[in-house]
Amino acid sequence: MSLFISALSGLVFGLGLILSGMANPAKVSGFLDLAGAWDPSLALVMGGAVGVGLIGFALAKRRRSAWNGDAIDLPTSTVIDRRLLIGGLLFGAGWGIGGYCPGPALVSAGSGSSAGLLFVGAMLAGMALHDRLFARR
């Protein structure tokens, strides 16, 4: 049952990314290009996602386990430090350059897109580099 709920959740998330245009790098780049031909349509998608996320986090705080039976491990830190800021800048730069964030990149790679596969490869290399350089500190 746990695997089914996880697969169903991933399917709904992936379909949402495709239907909203988040898996289309050109659409995302148009949203991020504030100085050019700005496309604000993804702002509604993001606003909706934040609203759903707020409800989901509020409900998750009341539960001991997720619907699939896994433990719920919500972040507790509220510290905004240099590492968080640098990570946010790198994430934003990667998003702006590639037109993908991790979820849409995985959806795109799953569809066989060479750009998605390249982005996921670079993302995994960056994660491995981070683990090698910083995880042991």
Helices and strands as residue ranges (DSSP letters): H 2-20, H 25-32, H 41-60, H 82-98, H 102-110, H 114-134
